[in-house]
C-alpha cells in the first residue's frame, strides 16, 4: 500500500496492484450500478439536472469529460484537459465502498465495548429496538422478512436511541482523530463575538483536533462518561454543547462523502447484533482499550468481549 501511494510509477513497473476478492467484488458492483445509472441518464431529457447521489455526480463528471473530449477533437485542440475517465469513475466508486471498511469496523467494535461496559444502556437499546420492530411489524403485517421491514427511512427516524449510541461512540472514540484543511485563498477567520481572529494565507494548513474537542469538558460535561442521552432529540434542542464541537466526519463541502453510507452500515449492523446478542465483559477484556494510531486514524489493538445469544 505504501508503494502504491508513495511511488505509483514504480509500483506499476513492478506490477504491484490490489486485486483481492473484495476489490474484485466491489469493482463489479460499481460497474453494474454505473451502467444502470448511465441508462437512466440517457433516458432523461436533460440528464441529471441535479445530482442526488455520489454515483450521479460521477456520471455527470464522466459525461462532461466526453463533451470536452469531443470539443477538443472538433476544434483540433491538443491542449490537455483533465476530466474523469471511465476507469477513474469506477475507481472512485470502489474507494467509496472500501475506504470506510476499517473505520466502520472500529466503530462497531468500540460501540460493543461501551455497551458491555454499560449494561443498563445496552438493555435500554435492546428494549427500544424490539419495541420499534414490533411497531413496524404491526404497520406491515404482510411483510414476514424483518430485514425488509427496517428501511432506510425507518433506521434514520424510528431508532432514536440506537442513533444516539452510535453518535456518542463517535464522540468518545472517533476513528478520525483530526482533520486538515488547506486555505484556498488569504482569509481572516473570526469567531461570533469577534474576540478571536486568525489570519490565514493561501496554502496554509489548518489542523482541527477532533479527538481533543470531543473530550473537552467545556463542550461535553463528564467527557469520559458514555452518555448517549446527549444526542437524543430533547437534548439536541437544548444548548448543551456547541454543535461545531462534534465533528466525526468533518463539515462543509469537504465533509466525508461516505458519511451517510458509513452510518447506515454501522446502525444496521449494531441494530441486529443487539437484537440477537448481548455483549458482556470477560477476563480478557482490556480496560481501557489500547489503540494503534495510524496518521489520522485510531484502531483498537483488540476488543475481547463475551457474546451471549439472547
C-alpha positions in Angstrom: 0.0 0.0 0.0 2.9 2.4 0.8 4.4 1.7 -2.6 1.1 2.3 -4.4 0.6 5.6 -2.6 4.1 7.0 -2.5 5.6 5.6 -5.7 2.8 4.7 -8.1 5.0 4.7 -11.2 7.5 2.3 -9.6 4.6 0.1 -8.3 3.3 -0.1 -11.9 6.7 -1.1 -13.2 6.8 -3.9 -10.6 3.2 -4.9 -11.3 2.1 -4.3 -7.7 -1.6 -3.9 -7.5 -4.6 -4.6 -5.2 -6.7 -7.3 -6.8 -8.1 -9.3 -3.9 -11.6 -10.8 -3.8 -13.1 -7.8 -2.1 -11.8 -5.3 -4.6 -13.0 -7.5 -7.5 -16.5 -7.8 -5.9 -16.8 -4.0 -5.4 -15.5 -3.3 -8.8 -18.2 -5.4 -10.4 -20.8 -3.9 -8.2 -19.7 -0.4 -9.1 -19.7 -1.2 -12.8 -23.2 -2.7 -12.6 -24.6 0.4 -10.7 -22.8 2.8 -13.1 -24.3 1.0 -16.2 -27.8 1.2 -14.6 -27.3 5.0 -14.0 -26.0 5.5 -17.5 -29.2 4.1 -18.9 -31.2 6.4 -16.6 -29.1 9.4 -17.7 -29.7 8.6 -21.4 -33.5 8.3 -21.0 -33.8 11.7 -19.3 -34.1 14.8 -21.4 -31.6 16.9 -19.5 -29.6 14.0 -18.0 -29.4 14.5 -14.2 -30.4 18.2 -13.8 -29.3 17.9 -10.2 -27.2 15.1 -8.9 -28.7 13.5 -5.7 -26.1 10.8 -5.1 -22.4 10.1 -5.3 -22.9 7.8 -8.4 -24.9 10.6 -10.2 -22.1 13.0 -9.6 -19.7 10.5 -11.1 -21.9 10.0 -14.2 -22.1 13.8 -14.7 -18.3 14.1 -14.4 -17.9 11.3 -17.0 -20.4 12.9 -19.4 -18.7 16.3 -19.1 -15.4 14.5 -19.9 -16.8 13.1 -23.1 -18.2 16.5 -24.1 -14.8 18.1 -23.5 -13.0 15.4 -25.5 -15.4 15.8 -28.4 -14.9 19.6 -28.4 -11.1 19.1 -28.4 -11.4 16.8 -31.5 -13.8 19.2 -33.3 -11.5 22.2 -32.7 -8.4 20.2 -33.3 -7.1 21.3 -29.9 -4.1 19.5 -28.4 -4.3 21.2 -25.1 -4.6 18.6 -22.4 -7.8 18.8 -20.4 -8.3 17.0 -17.0 -11.6 15.2 -16.5 -12.7 11.8 -15.1 -12.2 8.8 -17.4 -14.5 5.8 -17.1 -11.7 3.9 -15.1 -11.3 6.8 -12.7 -15.1 7.0 -12.2 -15.2 3.3 -11.3 -12.1 3.7 -9.1 -13.9 6.4 -7.1 -16.9 4.1 -6.6 -14.6 1.3 -5.4 -12.8 3.6 -2.9 -16.2 4.8 -1.7 -17.1 1.2 -0.7 -13.7 0.2 0.6 -12.3 3.3 2.3 -14.9 3.1 5.2 -14.3 -0.6 5.9 -11.8 -0.3 8.7 -13.3 2.8 10.3 -16.8 1.2 10.3 -15.3 -2.0 11.8 -13.6 0.2 14.5 -16.9 2.0 15.2 -18.8 -1.3 15.7 -16.1 -2.9 17.9 -15.8 0.2 20.2 -19.6 0.5 20.4 -19.9 -3.1 21.5 -17.2 -2.4 24.1 -19.0 0.6 25.5 -22.3 -1.3 25.6 -20.6 -4.2 27.5 -19.3 -1.6 30.0 -22.7 -0.1 30.4 -25.3 -2.9 30.6 -28.2 -0.5 31.5 -27.6 1.4 28.3 -27.4 -1.8 26.4 -30.7 -3.1 27.8 -32.4 0.2 27.0 -31.1 -0.1 23.4 -32.4 -3.7 23.2 -35.8 -2.8 24.5 -36.2 0.2 22.1 -35.0 -2.0 19.2 -37.6 -4.7 20.0 -40.4 -2.2 20.6 -39.8 -0.4 17.3 -39.5 -3.6 15.3 -42.9 -4.8 16.8 -44.4 -1.5 15.6 -43.0 -2.0 12.2 -44.5 -5.5 12.1 -47.9 -4.1 13.0 -47.7 -1.5 10.3 -46.7 -4.0 7.6 -48.3 -7.3 8.7 -47.9 -8.8 5.2 -44.1 -8.5 5.3 -42.5 -11.5 7.1 -38.9 -10.5 6.4 -37.6 -8.5 9.4 -34.7 -7.1 7.3 -37.1 -5.6 4.7 -39.1 -4.0 7.5 -36.2 -1.9 8.6 -35.9 0.5 5.7 -33.5 3.4 5.2 -36.2 5.9 6.5 -37.0 3.7 9.5 -33.5 3.4 10.7 -33.0 7.2 10.3 -36.1 8.2 12.2 -37.5 5.4 14.3 -34.5 4.1 16.1 -33.6 7.2 18.1 -31.6 5.6 20.9 -29.6 3.5 18.5 -28.6 6.6 16.6 -27.7 8.3 19.9 -25.5 5.3 21.0 -23.6 5.4 17.6 -23.2 9.2 17.9 -21.8 9.0 21.4 -19.3 6.3 20.4 -18.2 8.6 17.5 -17.7 11.4 20.1 -15.8 9.5 22.7 -13.7 7.3 20.4 -13.9 8.8 16.9 -11.8 6.8 14.4 -10.6 10.0 12.9 -8.6 12.0 15.5 -8.0 15.1 13.5 -9.0 16.9 10.3 -6.9 19.1 8.0 -8.0 21.8 5.5 -5.9 23.9 3.1 -6.7 27.5 2.7 -7.5 28.2 -1.0 -7.1 32.0 -0.5 -6.0 34.6 2.1 -8.7 34.9 4.7 -9.4 36.3 8.2 -11.4 33.9 10.4 -13.2 35.4 13.3 -15.5 33.9 15.9 -19.0 35.1 16.6 -18.3 37.9 19.1 -15.0 38.9 17.4 -12.9 38.1 20.4 -10.7 35.7 18.4 -9.3 36.3 15.0 -6.9 34.1 12.9 -5.2 35.3 9.7 -4.6 32.5 7.1 -2.6 32.8 3.9 -3.3 30.8 0.7 -1.8 27.3 1.2 -1.8 27.4 5.0 -2.9 24.1 6.5 -5.5 24.2 9.3 -5.3 21.3 11.8 -8.6 20.6 13.6 -8.1 18.4 16.7 -11.3 16.4 16.6 -10.4 13.9 19.4 -9.5 16.8 21.8 -12.7 18.8 21.0 -14.8 15.7 21.6 -13.3 15.3 25.1 -13.3 19.0 26.1 -15.4 19.4 29.2 -16.4 22.9 28.1 -18.5 21.4 25.3 -19.3 17.9 26.8 -19.8 17.7 30.6 -18.3 14.5 32.0 -16.5 13.9 28.7 -15.2 10.4 29.7 -18.6 9.2 30.5 -20.5 7.2 27.8 -23.8 9.1 27.8 -26.0 8.6 24.6 -28.6 10.9 26.1 -26.5 13.9 24.9 -27.7 13.1 21.3 -31.4 12.5 21.9 -33.8 14.9 20.3 -34.8 16.5 23.6 -31.1 17.1 24.4 -30.2 18.4 21.0 -32.9 21.1 21.3 -31.0 22.4 24.3 -27.7 24.3 24.1 -25.8 21.6 26.0 -22.8 21.7 23.6 -21.6 23.6 20.6 -22.7 21.6 17.5 -19.5 22.5 15.7 -17.5 20.8 18.5 -18.9 17.5 17.4 -17.1 16.7 14.1 -16.5 13.0 13.4 -17.0 13.3 9.6 -15.8 16.9 9.0 -18.2 19.6 7.8 -18.9 21.8 4.9 -18.3 20.9 1.2 -15.2 18.8 2.1 -17.1 16.6 4.7 -16.7 12.9 4.3 -18.6 11.9 1.1 -19.4 8.5 2.5 -20.8 9.7 5.8 -24.4 8.5 5.3 -23.3 5.1 4.0 -20.9 4.6 6.9 -23.6 5.5 9.4 -26.2 3.2 7.7 -23.8 0.3 7.8 -23.0 0.8 11.5 -26.6 1.4 12.6 -27.9 -1.6 10.6 -25.2 -4.0 11.9 -25.5 -2.8 15.5 -29.3 -3.0 15.4 -29.3 -6.7 14.5 -26.3 -7.5 16.8 -28.1 -6.0 19.8 -31.4 -7.6 18.8 -29.8 -11.1 18.7 -26.9 -11.0 21.2 -25.8 -9.4 24.5 -22.2 -8.1 24.9 -20.5 -8.7 28.2 -17.1 -8.0 29.7 -14.8 -11.0 30.2 -11.4 -11.7 31.9 -9.6 -11.0 28.6 -11.3 -7.5 28.2 -8.8 -4.8 28.3 -10.0 -1.6 30.1 -9.3 1.0 28.8 -8.8 -0.1 25.2 -5.4 0.3 23.7 -5.4 2.0 20.3 -3.0 2.0 17.4 -2.6 5.4 15.8 -2.1 5.4 12.1 -1.7 9.0 10.8 -5.2 10.4 11.5 -7.0 7.2 12.4 -7.1 5.1 15.5 -7.8 1.4 15.6 -8.2 -0.7 18.8 -5.5 -3.3 19.1 -8.0 -5.9 20.3 -11.5 -5.9 21.7 -12.2 -9.1 23.6 -15.8 -9.5 24.8 -18.2 -12.3 25.8 -21.1 -12.5 23.4 -24.3 -14.2 24.6 -27.2 -15.2 22.4 -30.5 -13.7 23.5 
